[in-house]
């Protein structure tokens, strides 16, 4: 039996007309969305990592824009912050802060979520929740080790500061993404069947 890979499916961004201009507009829009979402942050007194909507934006960008455009939107966001544009949570810039590892984790998360969306993981509630959880775990996998090194703490303390307090919020973000994307695809499929 052959185990051929599934053909790539379109993501929402592919449905817009155009090519290069569309792609550039989507990347810039994804970067702007992430920059705004990162500013919707709540500092927590017990950890140097703020609670923000940045992970939500990363998941939505990856899934809606696909791996290339979603990844580029996150890369542009990171570069802007590194060169001094205050796009990171709490208007932070540069790399010398405890939560910068999460910014680094956004890129592989967006790429992975985008690849999963290309395999239709954004079409059903359960698959989309799973896709969102995978993206969040990737962010933690990069962010927590950075936090541990920056704050000079052990793994358990790093998890207490940089993962455990955010699990419920990231689960909610994954559910919201799962409510948005499959519903959007249903509307698009219904509209397409009416025009056929």
N, C-alpha and C positions, 0 to 999 in steps of 0.2 A: 504494500500500500504506500502510495506517495504521500509525503508530508509537505506539499507545496505551500508556500506562504500565501496568505490571503491577499488579494489585490487591495491597494490602498483606496479607501473611500474618501469622498470629499469631506472637508470640515466646513463649518458655517461660512468662514471667510472666502472659501472658494466659490460660493454662490453669488458673490457680488461681481458685476461686470468689470472688465478691464484686466490688465496684467501688471505691468511694472508700477504704474501710478497707483493702482489699487493696492498692491503689495506695500509700497512705501507708506501710503495713507494708513493702512492697517497696522504696520509696525509702529508708526508714530502715535497712532491712537492707543495702541496697547501700552506703549511706554508712558503716555500721559495718564492713562487709567491706573497703571501701577503706581505712578508717582503720587497721584491724588489718594489712592487707597492707602498708601503707606503713611500719609499724613493723618488719616483717621485712626489715630493711635492713642492708647491709654497707657501711661506709665504705671507700672506696678511697683509698690514699695519694697517688695521682697525679692525682686529680680532685676537685673540690668536690661532684660529683654522686654520691650513694650508689647502690649497686645495691639495688633493692627489688622487691617484688612488686606495687607499686602499678599499674603498667601492665597486669599480668595481671588485676587486679581491675577496672580500667577496661574492658578488652576483654570480660570476662565479664559485667560489669554492663550494658554497652551491648547486647550480643547477647541476653542472657537477659531483660532488663527492657524492651528497646525504647528508641527515642530519647527519648521524653518522660520516662519513669521513670528510665532510665539517666542521662540528662542532669541531671535533678533531684538524683539521688543524688550526682553529682560536684559539682554547684553547691553543695549543702548542705555537702559535705566542704570545699570551698574557703572558703565563708563561715565555717564553724566555725574553720578554721585562721587566717583573717584576723582574727577577733575574739579570738584568744588561746587557743583550745582546742588542745592539742598533738597534732594529728592528722597532721601532715606527717611525712615520714621523719625519723628521729632526734628525734622530739618537737618539731620546729621549728614556729614560729608566725609570723604576719605575712607580709610579702612581701619583705623585704630580705635575701634569700639567693640564692645562685647557681642553685639548682635550682628556684626558684619558677616559672620559665617552663614547666617540665614540668607543674606543677599546672595552669597556665592551659591547656596543651595537652590536658589530660584531658577538658575539656568538649567541644570539637569532635570529639575522637576518639570519645567515648562516643556522641555524637549520630550521627556517621557510621556507626559500627559498628552502632548500633541500626537506622538506616535500611537498611543492607545486610542485616541479619538479617530485617527486615520484607519483604525481597525474596528471602528463602530462602537467603541466603548462609551460613547456619549449619546447613545440612542435609547438606552433603557435606564430606569431608576437605579436598579442594583449595580449594574456595570459602571454607571457614572459615579455612584458613591465609592465603589472600589477604586476607580481611577483617581478620584480625589484623595482618597486615603493613601494610595501609593505616592502621589505627588507630595503630600504632607510629610510622609515618612522620609522621603528623599531630602526635603528641606531640613528636617531634624538630623538626618545622618550627616549633613555637612555643618549645620549650625551648632549643634551641641559640642562636637569636638573643638570647634573654634572657641566657643564660650569657655570650655574647660581650660584650654591653653591660655586664653586671655585673662581669665580670672584665677588661674592656678588652683583649680579645684579637681576633685576626683570625679569618676563617672557618675556615681550616685548623686553627688551634689550638682553636677552638670545637668542631670535629668530632672532633679528637683527645681532647678532654676530655669532650665530652657526647654523642657518638654512637658512634664506632667501638668503644669498650670495651663497649658494651651491645648491639651487633647480635646476637651469638650468643645472649645471654640472652633478648632479645626474640623471636628466632626460635623458641627453645624454648618461650617462653610462648605464642606463636601456635599451635605444634603441640599443646601441652597443651589449649588451648581447642578446637582442631580435633578432638582425641580425645574431649573431654567432650561437646560440643554435638551433633554428628551421632549419637553413640551414644545420648544421651538422647532425641533425636527418634525413633530406631529403636525404643527401648523403649516410648515413648509410642504410636507408630503400631501396634506389635505388640499392645499392651494394648487399644488402640481397636478393632482388627480382631477381637480375641477377644470383646469385649463387644457387637459389632454383630450 
